Amino acid sequence: MAASNPQEAQLLVDQILEQEQRLQFKTFSSQDALNVGLLILDKVKNEYDNRPVAIDITANGMQVFRYAMDGASPDNEAWIRRKSNAVVRFRHSSYWLGNSLIVKGRSLEAGSFISEIDYATHGGCFPLQVRNVGMIGTITVTGLKQWEDHGIIVAALEEYLK
């Protein structure tokens, strides 16, 4: 859910930080990208009534998985770019960024002097991390509500990394 006050946002920030620490790969390959991307797609079809989303997985500057469901639009492309830009810059999920700004009582532009034209603080992009290496890319979903975009990535990673 979206936080309606700084206290709720702080609870989400803490929860998201725990997810980012826990949901890291031992190694990551193009096959992992395909498997995770297809798992996310399967979850959207089964748990979100086949609502149109776009999915992107980028590793080491290279797009290793990309899919736009029927009904997705060019707006989804822009959301992928903006959410991913935020994660690459701040090294945390876009949902963490949005909630941390609520906690601080700031906008992205006032807090970091960057434009929301190029960066999005809505949930749906998660750092792709390899344990003992760090962040190597991003996993992005767009087309659902922001907490659903974030949640479906987390659910897929929890299932895949178990």
Disulfide bonds with the S-S distance in Angstrom:
none
